[in-house]
Amino acid sequence: ARARTSTSAVPHISSGDEEFCTLTIGETAWVEGLQRCGWTRNVEELFYALKDVKTGLVDAHSLTWVEHEVRKHKLKQEAKRRIGADQKAKAAARKSQQMHLHSFKAFLKKHFGPTYHAWRKVLDVDGTMNLQKPELFKVCRQIGWKGDSRQLWMALDNSGNGSASLEELDPNCARKLAKFKDFG
């Protein structure tokens, strides 16, 4: 058997009854190749664990697991990319919701005065201290607020329980009201 060794992938030719060609790779090519693929940790240790003791090279037989690992690595990278994109989208949605909430509160203050007055006069007219989604949409149309009611609702119903409260609209106002109630 005759083998050529170098720092890059070289064919390994075996003579005998059958002649065949397999790919072998040296340490430098191994390390550089894995680093180009994004593998940065333990590449030298991996080479030494897989290399043939006689030739000092890694051959195709030693790499039967690689395809599976590469697929797994790509899936992980794609999942990380998707998670990052999802997080960016959620952050943008939260920012939009908060912008609509701020716009709505400014509108209420301009047209109805302090938040509590707007809450009692137009938002919670039945006195339940809760506002349901259809009620909010109806009120937004009636008072002429031009913002996105869906985005406003998502900002107000941050607990996801299907109703909004004065505390979700204006936590500071709700605390003041609670202190006043405790006082009296």
Phi, psi and chi 1 to 4 in degrees:
 res  aa     phi    psi   chi1   chi2   chi3   chi4
   1 ALA       -  140.8      -      -      -      -
   2 ARG  -127.7  131.0 -173.2 -177.7   77.1  148.6
   3 ALA  -131.9  135.6      -      -      -      -
   4 ARG   -96.8  137.3  -69.3 -175.8  -65.1  163.5
   5 THR  -116.9  140.1   60.9      -      -      -
   6 SER  -157.1 -172.9   76.6      -      -      -
   7 THR   -93.1    8.6   57.9      -      -      -
   8 SER  -127.4  176.5   61.9      -      -      -
   9 ALA   -66.3  130.4      -      -      -      -
  10 VAL  -134.0  149.9  -65.6      -      -      -
  11 PRO   -73.6  145.1   22.2  -27.2      -      -
  12 HIS  -115.0  118.1  174.9   78.2      -      -
  13 ILE  -109.1  130.1  -57.6 -168.5      -      -
  14 SER  -111.6  133.0  173.8      -      -      -
  15 SER  -105.9  160.5   59.3      -      -      -
  16 GLY   148.3 -145.4      -      -      -      -
  17 ASP   -62.8  -38.6  -67.8  -18.7      -      -
  18 GLU  -121.1  146.9  -64.0  178.9   23.9      -
  19 GLU  -113.9  127.7 -159.4  169.1  -54.9      -
  20 PHE  -144.7  165.4   61.8   92.6      -      -
  21 CYS  -126.9  128.5 -178.2      -      -      -
  22 THR  -126.2  160.5   60.9      -      -      -
  23 LEU   -93.4  132.7 -174.7   66.1      -      -
  24 THR  -124.3  157.7   58.6      -      -      -
  25 ILE  -141.3  141.6 -171.2  166.8      -      -
  26 GLY   -89.8  173.2      -      -      -      -
  27 GLU   -61.8  -46.5 -179.1 -179.3    0.7      -
  28 THR   -62.2  -47.4  -57.7      -      -      -
  29 ALA   -62.6  -38.7      -      -      -      -
  30 TRP   -58.8  -53.2  172.4  -91.0      -      -
  31 VAL   -62.7  -48.3  170.7      -      -      -
  32 GLU   -62.6  -42.0  -70.0  172.4   -3.5      -
  33 GLY   -63.2  -45.6      -      -      -      -
  34 LEU   -66.4  -37.9  -74.0 -179.0      -      -
  35 GLN   -65.9  -37.8  -72.2  173.3  -16.8      -
  36 ARG   -63.2  -29.9  -84.7 -165.9  -49.8  -88.7
  37 CYS   -83.4   -3.2  -67.1      -      -      -
  38 GLY    98.9    1.6      -      -      -      -
  39 TRP   -86.6  120.4  -67.5   38.1      -      -
  40 THR  -119.9  -16.9   57.1      -      -      -
  41 ARG  -106.0  138.1  -64.2 -164.7  -74.8  156.1
  42 ASN    60.2   27.8  -55.6  -35.3      -      -
  43 VAL   -70.0  -37.2  -69.6      -      -      -
  44 GLU   -67.7  -43.6  -69.6   92.4   -5.1      -
  45 GLU   -61.3  -38.5  -67.4   86.7   -4.9      -
  46 LEU   -64.7  -42.3 -174.2   56.8      -      -
  47 PHE   -58.3  -47.9  177.3   81.1      -      -
  48 TYR   -65.7  -31.0  -73.3  106.5      -      -
  49 ALA   -71.7  -29.8      -      -      -      -
  50 LEU   -98.4  -17.9  -65.2  172.0      -      -
  51 LYS   -68.4  151.8   76.3  176.8 -178.3  173.2
  52 ASP   -75.5  131.5 -177.7  -85.4      -      -
  53 VAL   -63.0  -37.9  178.2      -      -      -
  54 LYS   -73.2  -47.3  -66.9  177.7 -171.0  171.8
  55 THR   -92.1  -22.8   65.4      -      -      -
  56 GLY    74.6   15.1      -      -      -      -
  57 LEU  -120.3  161.3  -59.9  172.2      -      -
  58 VAL   -99.7  131.0  173.4      -      -      -
  59 ASP  -112.1  173.2   62.0   16.5      -      -
  60 ALA   -59.2  -36.0      -      -      -      -
  61 HIS   -61.6  -35.0  179.7   70.7      -      -
  62 SER   -72.8  -12.2  -58.6      -      -      -
  63 LEU  -110.6   21.4  -60.0  176.5      -      -
  64 THR   -61.8  -24.5   54.9      -      -      -
  65 TRP   -82.0  -15.8   57.8  -88.8      -      -
  66 VAL   -61.9  -44.7  170.9      -      -      -
  67 GLU   -55.7  -44.6 -172.4  175.9  -31.3      -
  68 HIS   -62.3  -44.8  173.2   71.3      -      -
  69 GLU   -66.0  -38.9  -71.7  -60.2  -44.0      -
  70 VAL   -63.8  -44.0  166.9      -      -      -
  71 ARG   -59.7  -45.3 -130.7 -177.7   -5.1  -97.3
  72 LYS   -62.2  -42.5 -156.9  162.6   81.7  173.2
  73 HIS   -62.5  -44.7  177.7   72.8      -      -
  74 LYS   -62.7  -40.9  -74.5  179.5 -178.7  179.3
  75 LEU   -62.7  -41.3  -71.0  171.8      -      -
  76 LYS   -63.6  -43.2  -78.3 -177.5 -176.5  178.7
  77 GLN   -63.6  -41.5  -66.6  -56.9  -43.7      -
  78 GLU   -65.0  -40.6  179.2   60.5   23.7      -
  79 ALA   -63.5  -42.5      -      -      -      -
  80 LYS   -61.6  -41.8  -75.0  179.7 -176.1  178.5
  81 ARG   -63.4  -44.6 -172.6 -160.2   60.3   74.5
  82 ARG   -63.2  -42.6  -84.3 -166.1  -43.5  -91.8
  83 ILE   -62.1  -43.3  -72.1  169.1      -      -
  84 GLY   -61.0  -43.7      -      -      -      -
  85 ALA   -65.0  -42.0      -      -      -      -
  86 ASP   -61.7  -43.0  -70.9  -11.9      -      -
  87 GLN   -63.8  -40.4  -72.4  174.1  -21.9      -
  88 LYS   -63.6  -43.3  -76.9 -178.5 -177.4  180.0
  89 ALA   -64.3  -42.0      -      -      -      -
  90 LYS   -65.2  -40.0  -73.8  177.7 -177.2  177.7
  91 ALA   -64.2  -41.5      -      -      -      -
  92 ALA   -64.6  -40.0      -      -      -      -
  93 ALA   -64.8  -43.4      -      -      -      -
  94 ARG   -61.7  -40.2  -80.1 -169.0  -58.6  -86.3
  95 LYS   -63.2  -44.3 -174.2  175.5 -179.1  179.8
  96 SER   -62.8  -42.6  174.0      -      -      -
  97 GLN   -62.4  -43.8  -67.4  163.1    7.5      -
  98 GLN   -66.3  -35.3  -70.1  -55.2  -51.2      -
  99 MET   -63.1  -43.2 -178.9 -168.1   70.9      -
 100 HIS   -67.2  -38.5  -77.6   87.7      -      -
 101 LEU   -63.1  -44.5  178.3   59.1      -      -
 102 HIS   -61.9  -43.4  179.0   75.4      -      -
 103 SER   -61.8  -42.8  167.5      -      -      -
 104 PHE   -64.4  -44.9 -176.0   68.6      -      -
 105 LYS   -63.2  -38.9  -72.9  168.7   68.3  171.4
 106 ALA   -64.7  -40.5      -      -      -      -
 107 PHE   -62.2  -46.6 -179.2   88.8      -      -
 108 LEU   -60.2  -45.4  -69.6  176.9      -      -
 109 LYS   -61.8  -42.8 -174.9  172.2 -175.3  167.4
 110 LYS   -63.9  -40.1  179.8  179.7  176.8 -175.6
 111 HIS   -96.2  -22.7  -69.9   89.3      -      -
 112 PHE  -130.8   -1.0  -57.6  100.9      -      -
 113 GLY    86.9 -148.5      -      -      -      -
 114 PRO   -57.0  154.5  -22.4   31.3      -      -
 115 THR   -54.7  -41.1  -53.8      -      -      -
 116 TYR   -62.1  -39.4 -179.6   72.2      -      -
 117 HIS   -63.3  -45.2  -69.0  -92.4      -      -
 118 ALA   -63.3  -39.3      -      -      -      -
 119 TRP   -60.5  -49.0 -179.7  -99.2      -      -
 120 ARG   -73.4  -37.6  -61.6  -64.8  -67.6  160.7
 121 LYS   -77.1  -42.8  -73.3 -179.3 -174.2  177.4
 122 VAL  -124.6  -27.9  -66.5      -      -      -
 123 LEU   -89.3  -50.0  -64.2  171.9      -      -
 124 ASP  -114.6   62.7 -176.8   33.1      -      -
 125 VAL   -67.9  -23.6  -68.1      -      -      -
 126 ASP   -86.1   -5.4   59.9    1.2      -      -
 127 GLY    75.4   18.4      -      -      -      -
 128 THR   -80.7  -10.9   61.1      -      -      -
 129 MET    66.2   16.3  -64.5  -55.7  -73.5      -
 130 ASN  -135.6  150.1  -76.7  -51.6      -      -
 131 LEU  -127.4  125.3 -175.8   62.5      -      -
 132 GLN   -89.6  160.0  -57.5  -60.0  -46.8      -
 133 LYS   -55.5  -50.3 -172.4  176.5 -176.3  177.8
 134 PRO   -61.0  -35.9  -18.8   27.5      -      -
 135 GLU   -62.8  -44.7  -68.2  175.8  -61.4      -
 136 LEU   -62.6  -46.3  176.5   69.9      -      -
 137 PHE   -60.4  -41.4  -73.4   10.5      -      -
 138 LYS   -65.0  -45.3 -179.1  179.2  176.2 -176.5
 139 VAL   -62.5  -42.8  166.5      -      -      -
 140 CYS   -58.7  -41.3  -72.5      -      -      -
 141 ARG   -66.6  -44.7  -79.3 -169.3  -50.8  -84.9
 142 GLN   -64.5  -39.8  -71.9  174.4  -18.3      -
 143 ILE   -86.8   -8.8   63.8  175.9      -      -
 144 GLY    84.9   22.5      -      -      -      -
 145 TRP   -73.7  129.3 -176.4   64.6      -      -
 146 LYS   -95.3    2.4  -59.0  -65.8 -177.7 -158.6
 147 GLY   -76.0 -179.2      -      -      -      -
 148 ASP   -84.3  107.5 -174.7  -20.9      -      -
 149 SER   -64.3  -32.7  -60.2      -      -      -
 150 ARG   -65.4  -44.0  -70.6  179.6  -57.1  -98.1
 151 GLN   -64.6  -39.9  -70.0  -70.7  -47.1      -
 152 LEU   -61.5  -45.1  174.4   61.6      -      -
 153 TRP   -61.0  -42.0  176.9 -106.1      -      -
 154 MET   -64.0  -33.0  -68.4  172.1   79.5      -
 155 ALA   -72.9  -37.5      -      -      -      -
 156 LEU   -76.8  -38.8  -74.0  173.8      -      -
 157 ASP   -95.3   53.8 -173.6   27.2      -      -
 158 ASN   -69.3  -18.6   53.7   22.8      -      -
 159 SER   -80.8  -17.7   64.1      -      -      -
 160 GLY    75.9   17.8      -      -      -      -
 161 ASN   -87.9   -0.6   65.6   -2.4      -      -
 162 GLY    90.2    3.8      -      -      -      -
 163 SER  -144.2  157.3   67.1      -      -      -
 164 ALA  -117.7  149.3      -      -      -      -
 165 SER  -124.0  171.5   65.2      -      -      -
 166 LEU   -59.9  -35.7  177.1   60.0      -      -
 167 GLU   -62.2  -35.4 -174.1  173.9    7.3      -
 168 GLU   -77.6  -29.7  -69.7  167.7  -51.1      -
 169 LEU   -75.3  -47.0  175.2   64.6      -      -
 170 ASP  -149.9   88.3 -170.4  -18.0      -      -
 171 PRO   -56.4  -37.5  -18.8   26.8      -      -
 172 ASN   -64.0  -44.9 -162.8   23.5      -      -
 173 CYS   -63.0  -41.3  176.8      -      -      -
 174 ALA   -64.0  -39.1      -      -      -      -
 175 ARG   -64.5  -43.6  -83.1 -168.6  -63.8  -82.2
 176 LYS   -62.0  -42.3  -72.1  177.7 -174.1  175.3
 177 LEU   -63.7  -40.7 -177.0   60.7      -      -
 178 ALA   -64.8  -41.0      -      -      -      -
 179 LYS   -64.1  -41.1  -76.5 -177.9 -177.2  178.9
 180 PHE   -64.0  -41.2  178.8   74.5      -      -
 181 LYS   -64.2  -42.7 -174.6  176.7  179.4 -175.1
 182 ASP   -64.7  -32.0  -70.7  -17.5      -      -
 183 PHE   -68.8  -41.0  176.3   72.1      -      -
 184 GLY   -86.9      -      -      -      -      -
